[in-house]
Amino acid sequence: MMRTEITTVTANAADELDVFECSLDGVSQIEASAGTGKTWNICALYVRLLLEKKLAADAILVVTFTKAATAELHERIRSRLVQIEHAMKTGDTAGDAFLERLFETTLERVDPDEALKRIKIALHTFDQAAIHTIHAFCQRALQEAPFAATMPFAFELEADDSALRFEMAADFWRERVEPAAARDSSFAAWLVSRGAGPASLDAQLSRRLKKPLATLRWGESELAHREDAQALFDTACAVWHAERDTIVQLLVDAEAKLSKTTHKRTLIDAAIAAWSDYFASNDCHAAPPKEALKLTASALKKGTKVKNEPPSHAFFEHAETLAAAAAAAEAAQRAAWLGIVREWLDYAPLELAVRKRTRRVVSFDDLLSNLYQALAANPWLADALRARYPAALIDEFQDTDPLQFAIFNSIFAPQGPLFLVGDPKQAIYSFRAADLHTYLMARERASARYTLAVNQRSTAPIIDACNRIFGANPAAFILDGLTYQPVRAGTRERKPFNDNTASAAYSDTADFCVWMLPQGDSALSKTNANRQAAEACAAEIVRLLRGAQNGEVTIGDKPLSPGQIAVLVQTHRQGSLVKRVLASWGVGSVELAQASVFGTFDAEQIERLLAAIDTPGDLRRLRAALATDWLGLDAAALWNLEHSEAVEGSAAADAMSWVERFSRYRMLWHERGFAVMWRTLARELMIAQRLVVGPDGERRLTNVNHLAELIQARGAVQPGIAPTLRWLAAQRAEQGGGEDAQLRLESDRNLVQIVTVHKSKGLEYAVVFCPFLNDGALRDPPSTGLPDAREYHDDGTAILHYGYTDEEGERASGLATREQAAERARLVYVALTRAVYRCYVVGGVYLIGKSAKESRRSVLNWLVAGAGHAFGDWLAEPPEEDDVIGSWQALATGSISVEPLPVIDMREPLVVIRDAGFTPQPRTSRRVLRDSWRTASFSSMIAAGAREESNQAQPTDERPDHDGRIDAIAALTLVTPIEMPLPAAPIQLDTDDILAFPRGPSAGECLHRMYELADFTDSANWPEAIERALHEHPIPVSATDALAANLPAMMARLLADTVATELVPGMRLDTIPTKRRMNELEFLFPAESLDFTALRRVLVAHGFPDVALEAGTLRGFVKGFIDLIVEHEGRFWIVDWKSNHLGLTPADYDEESLDAAMASHAYHLQALFYTVALHRYLRLRLRDYAFERHIGGYLYLFVRGVRPDWRDGDRPAGVHVGKPSLELIEAIDRLMQGVAA
């Protein structure tokens, strides 16, 4: 069982946090209001845990909810540790309040020397700091305990498991729903009429998986007995056709007795027409139309005036029976559907887990649920994780959910230390399954509660205004337990905001300005109110920016810039309105929203286009694609294409040309993938050129490119046109896609920011405009026509309620509406606390039809006028307009001004002032297109010099110097390769002679691997090394070839000859143990600016042959592999194996021949790079390193000629020995660093 016990405290026991003195034990909840330095305090807690609890950096768990926030937190904490280290070394806190408090408190309680040591260790190991997203933490915890999680050791993490869910839903639909529909034709017709399908089941499962701990409530519904629908329909139809004229005349005669409201003549005529159409459809399963129900017996009785008899006819009774049967059938179908949904939700989660485990895939949500289940099943796991992470800091805790809290509670409660940091007033992500009620429950269970009460973001007037607005109503945030704690201005020094324009000099506008919409008889409709609010904001923005151009509106001594101004909106539609209005005023803007790109108009356009490519012969789809504004066809062209069959000549030809073009695109997609097809299509149809010149051109072009990128990414995972189109349709229906699908910035220019309130969280702006916060609409969840669950909380527990009665539905609707309004209040809080210097808010009332009720009950008005009202009563009957306006006027003192919404008589667009002498010029490239920043190896440098193709990518796993590759390069170089002289007479070779060994890259790789695996001092392991080398790098010879059988013997003799040869006086490889050799040392070091021309000059100056290298400079890295480094008598030698075939006699491997081979292949440059690498390596590893004492040199062994009995005078044949001077090595080292040699 998971641990649930936790110390509780009494409500309202929150103290102001002194982060350097608070207890580090137990569970502490910290409410960090907007702008109060949440990250500053998290850093302080981290440092205290590091020093006072003596925890390592990788033992303090810090969790936040996005990758971006994780990266920021990681950098902020690391930077703070760097500052602390410097301050402790120098004793200088530089006036930093954090450092001063740390020295006064924590550093007085710990040993300074030990503290400095711990800080240094933390910095050196900070790459292992446990700062994670919630999903990353769960993944790490599961990987450390795979048996407890019952997860595969290796799995693929999928961001989107929708394809697998849909596959499972389709299987269930085929196996369970289709048989039920086949048994009951009325149910089948009902499913079709409601658009039900596998996607409907998938939507239910998706919601359930987001809230796995929510309680499912199912209403009691029994399948009632249903009448024979066909018989009832046939009977009523027969009566209608036989008696229609009589019925019509009867109703005409009864007109005077019927109500003029419910049964006036036009409604009677509509009912008669509706019954005729209904019977003509001949669908017994369809319910009678709503208009037709006016002629049921009960409706006629109700619509007959008092003291009059209702008209009577048998058909009216039949109509009554049909309506009742249709209602009973609807109830039965809904009950049947809910039964299917219940069965599906019981089956699907477990089946999904099984399928994922079988396929070794895991989604992000699975990481949480798997860890939760592992903790529940294995109590020891919580202890193990608590030992691994003795302390935890949870950031943005207001965005948690029951599953996440249960995980942290199980691991860290009650002893802690566990710090839950967040602001419940900023809990605005319920659509992501964030659950504020979980935060409130955790708060009540915490052993300590704190608040942060000093706002460092905004100026004192803005802070005072927010305190007054949110303090006007004690129940401002609607939900019980969520109250507003006033904050005060901090000591942060900021440059003053100056508005020295002429209009400001005569204005009493405060820093927090509320513009009231016209009221009374002048009240505007909602549409006009939104438009006028946007116009007023645009006019004020233009005034401020014009003043900035004139040097009159500044922040400090710098003009206010457009990027410091934000207009906060709630929906993409509102953002588009503001963007259009700003454009009409000559102000550029950029949208920053959390809306999905799949919800845009361009997503619809691309789906139509791709559907036409899928079936180019379908003229209906083709016309739909051609009607998009991407292709530039006008109405006349579309009409001609529509009527191409009837039109001779060019129109028919044009239609056929489009079919052929789209067929070509389809072939490209099939053969070369979406990306190639899309680039071809976009180029040929000039999509970018058409979009960018239109309204919102940058925005739309960004959307198109974004959509293409997402489609390509999907196609890479699941290729094919049909799967891609299904996925695109599903994404558009859900407007999903996660963070990857969020609208991107269309420009990085310094423009006015249009930001959704959700996206603005955590940001700040100098000037903020909020034109639409007075929207009082509370929206019902979208309906699919199918019975669905209502989501709400009951006593803090999340509920998904299916099949509720009318009474239950009314209660559920009330609770859901209350929660929606509470989140709206939190959105208002987030919006108003973004401003640093100024905030403009539009308030007041607007009309829906002739009623102002919606606007009067807005949450914005609730904040200032709702005191003393129960929220349910406020929604049902809000105060009158005068009372609402009066409450606003009561705030109009000091930091808040309340003014009428400015009336814009005439636009005066902003003129961008440019230097008269400035003429924009397009940028052109004036450099050679060469990939100068890259990772280069010796072989890539030589190849580039030979071919001048330096921008060819180097394989990441390349072994850069094996002989076959070098030989191929040598054929291209300017240096003439040596020519091997032919022997005077044929030489008979032994069967095990290495000179008969095959040549080429495979042979070279094989011999290198043999030397790498063999223990030179123990010949017993040589056969195994040879076998492995041949297995891993097979030699391309026929198995029936006699040579194949001789290869192991050749390699064994080669190995014996090599290790037995005295390479330099006193050194043989068979005397060097494995602990004094290092195989395949890989090096990678930076080359900040390696000038190849200067390198060639240095080589020649030190007596080495010139090398053909590319022109220019390398910026990046130099990499390579050194075959072998051995230590002999305190000196380190580089050994490089060369399998080059130079001849068949000892004379072919003498000093002159080896020098020629070294020059031909530029091996001397390779040897110098290796020596630089060894020089750098030993300089770091040996305390008393000296080049002359520790570097022996390099040995290039042309192994086919290395034999104990082959000599070149007093030297061994096949061995090239060299040792460059320290001066040369340091010169090359300096060149690598971009310093002149």
PyMOL commands that set and color helices and strands:
alter all, ss='L'
color gray80, all
select helices_A, chain A and resi 38-51+57-59+67-90+97-104+106-109+112-124+126-128+134-144+146-149+162-183+185-193+198-210+229-253+255-257+265-281+290-295+297-302+314-359+364-377+379-388+397-399+402-412+424-426+430-432+436-445+460-471+502-505+520-522+526-549+562-564+572-584+597-599+601-614+619-626+635-642+650-672+674-685+687-692+697-717+721-734+738-741+757-760+806-832+853-856+859-865+871-876+881-889+938-947+963-970+994-996+1001-1013+1019-1032+1042-1060+1069-1071+1074-1076+1092-1101+1146-1149+1151-1160+1163-1181+1187-1190+1199-1201+1222-1232
alter helices_A, ss='H'
color red, helices_A
select strands_A, chain A and resi 14-16+27-32+60-64+131-133+156-158+215-218+361-363+391-394+418-422+448-452+454-455+488-489+497-499+512-516+553-555+558-559+565-569+589-592+752-756+765-770+790-794+797-802+835-843+896-900+933-936+1077-1091+1113-1128+1131-1138+1191-1198+1207-1208+1211-1212+1215-1218
alter strands_A, ss='S'
color yellow, strands_A
deselect
rebuild
show_as cartoon
